[in-house]
Amino acid sequence: MTNEEILIRSALSVWRLYETRLIRAFHSLSEPELQREVAPGRNRLLYLWGHLTAVSDSLFPLLTIGPKLYPDLESMFLSNPDRSLSNYCTGAYVKEASERIHHALWDVFNRWTVREWLEPYAAAKHANGDPTRNRFTVVLNRTAHMAYHLGQAILAKPDR
Amino acid sequence: MTNEEILIRSALSVWRLYETRLIRAFHSLSEPELQREVAPGRNRLLYLWGHLTAVSDSLFPLLTIGPKLYPDLESMFLSNPDRSLSNYCTGAYVKEASERIHHALWDVFNRWTVREWLEPYAAAKHANGDPTRNRFTVVLNRTAHMAYHLGQAILAKPDR
């Protein structure tokens, strides 16, 4: 492995770690358990999980991979706060979406060359030539974003 | 900048982002506000802040930079759960420690060469030759760890 490949592989190991922790935190929860709030008056677990899934789905257009796989998640979990809509999908649906999205992303992440990792993300195309506005930075940011909400979800997780 | 330097600079931008968000979340809180729990029966804000500071301090030995700057934080915020000791330091003390530790780390991070970033961390010295067990991976992991607890701290932050 070249040094560049080691640095990318290191970052992917941390993405993978948090993806695994996310799966462990959410996948075994029942539909009633997903209705729990992380703290009084705060987001439900279902919303956090849907939010993380919708944010991961938005990586497809942001990283110019392709269109979103589950564009219907956006209004439920991204552009509106929790409980602002009258209907939400089930946890089973979020689980299916999460699995398909993360599987497809992981596949792409493992195929990109160093040069592809350093390409600017979509919104940065016309930016001021800052070389850190690249796909790699976005994935590092999203890893931290997963960790941010995972820390909250853990607070409401039932003891088993 | 070489590609390697861009990848490292990208990671540092995310570390810096979460460090800044941490400062914004904690530095303006009063001592009584730091006694709030992030959720009923969970860690106090003081503990989270001290914990994050103690973990950052432990990077000095882990990344073979040198000894810890505030070894007294360990028993209060790392090796024991919240409220298990009868005495805790003040928020003012954690603030001073946090500032000194993060300033010193940032200084080191900006001086390391690519080769220094790829050195194994202390505990990995005798590991199985996996090249991702390096300082870079540790800093990415700690960035996500900052985000994890920041997400919790935000739940208890007073509205201003």
HADDOCK unambig.tbl for C-alpha pairs under 7 A between the chains (distance, minus, plus):
assign (segid A and resid 3 and name CA) (segid B and resid 4 and name CA) 6.95 0.50 0.50
assign (segid A and resid 4 and name CA) (segid B and resid 3 and name CA) 6.96 0.50 0.50
assign (segid A and resid 4 and name CA) (segid B and resid 4 and name CA) 5.35 0.50 0.50
assign (segid A and resid 6 and name CA) (segid B and resid 131 and name CA) 6.57 0.50 0.50
assign (segid A and resid 6 and name CA) (segid B and resid 132 and name CA) 6.16 0.50 0.50
assign (segid A and resid 9 and name CA) (segid B and resid 132 and name CA) 6.70 0.50 0.50
assign (segid A and resid 10 and name CA) (segid B and resid 132 and name CA) 4.92 0.50 0.50
assign (segid A and resid 10 and name CA) (segid B and resid 137 and name CA) 5.29 0.50 0.50
assign (segid A and resid 11 and name CA) (segid B and resid 137 and name CA) 6.61 0.50 0.50
assign (segid A and resid 11 and name CA) (segid B and resid 140 and name CA) 6.94 0.50 0.50
assign (segid A and resid 14 and name CA) (segid B and resid 140 and name CA) 6.98 0.50 0.50
assign (segid A and resid 14 and name CA) (segid B and resid 141 and name CA) 6.26 0.50 0.50
assign (segid A and resid 39 and name CA) (segid B and resid 39 and name CA) 5.50 0.50 0.50
assign (segid A and resid 131 and name CA) (segid B and resid 6 and name CA) 6.58 0.50 0.50
assign (segid A and resid 132 and name CA) (segid B and resid 6 and name CA) 6.16 0.50 0.50
assign (segid A and resid 132 and name CA) (segid B and resid 9 and name CA) 6.72 0.50 0.50
assign (segid A and resid 132 and name CA) (segid B and resid 10 and name CA) 4.94 0.50 0.50
assign (segid A and resid 137 and name CA) (segid B and resid 10 and name CA) 5.29 0.50 0.50
assign (segid A and resid 137 and name CA) (segid B and resid 11 and name CA) 6.59 0.50 0.50
assign (segid A and resid 140 and name CA) (segid B and resid 11 and name CA) 6.92 0.50 0.50
assign (segid A and resid 140 and name CA) (segid B and resid 14 and name CA) 6.97 0.50 0.50
assign (segid A and resid 141 and name CA) (segid B and resid 14 and name CA) 6.24 0.50 0.50
assign (segid A and resid 143 and name CA) (segid B and resid 144 and name CA) 6.77 0.50 0.50
assign (segid A and resid 144 and name CA) (segid B and resid 143 and name CA) 6.77 0.50 0.50
assign (segid A and resid 144 and name CA) (segid B and resid 144 and name CA) 4.55 0.50 0.50
assign (segid A and resid 144 and name CA) (segid B and resid 147 and name CA) 5.57 0.50 0.50
assign (segid A and resid 145 and name CA) (segid B and resid 147 and name CA) 6.95 0.50 0.50
assign (segid A and resid 147 and name CA) (segid B and resid 144 and name CA) 5.57 0.50 0.50
assign (segid A and resid 147 and name CA) (segid B and resid 145 and name CA) 6.93 0.50 0.50
assign (segid A and resid 147 and name CA) (segid B and resid 147 and name CA) 5.74 0.50 0.50
assign (segid A and resid 147 and name CA) (segid B and resid 148 and name CA) 4.55 0.50 0.50
assign (segid A and resid 148 and name CA) (segid B and resid 147 and name CA) 4.55 0.50 0.50
assign (segid A and resid 148 and name CA) (segid B and resid 148 and name CA) 4.13 0.50 0.50
assign (segid A and resid 148 and name CA) (segid B and resid 149 and name CA) 6.81 0.50 0.50
assign (segid A and resid 148 and name CA) (segid B and resid 150 and name CA) 6.45 0.50 0.50
assign (segid A and resid 148 and name CA) (segid B and resid 151 and name CA) 4.49 0.50 0.50
assign (segid A and resid 149 and name CA) (segid B and resid 148 and name CA) 6.83 0.50 0.50
assign (segid A and resid 149 and name CA) (segid B and resid 151 and name CA) 5.89 0.50 0.50
assign (segid A and resid 150 and name CA) (segid B and resid 148 and name CA) 6.46 0.50 0.50
assign (segid A and resid 151 and name CA) (segid B and resid 148 and name CA) 4.49 0.50 0.50
assign (segid A and resid 151 and name CA) (segid B and resid 149 and name CA) 5.87 0.50 0.50
assign (segid A and resid 151 and name CA) (segid B and resid 151 and name CA) 5.94 0.50 0.50
assign (segid A and resid 151 and name CA) (segid B and resid 152 and name CA) 5.85 0.50 0.50
assign (segid A and resid 152 and name CA) (segid B and resid 151 and name CA) 5.86 0.50 0.50
assign (segid A and resid 152 and name CA) (segid B and resid 152 and name CA) 5.16 0.50 0.50
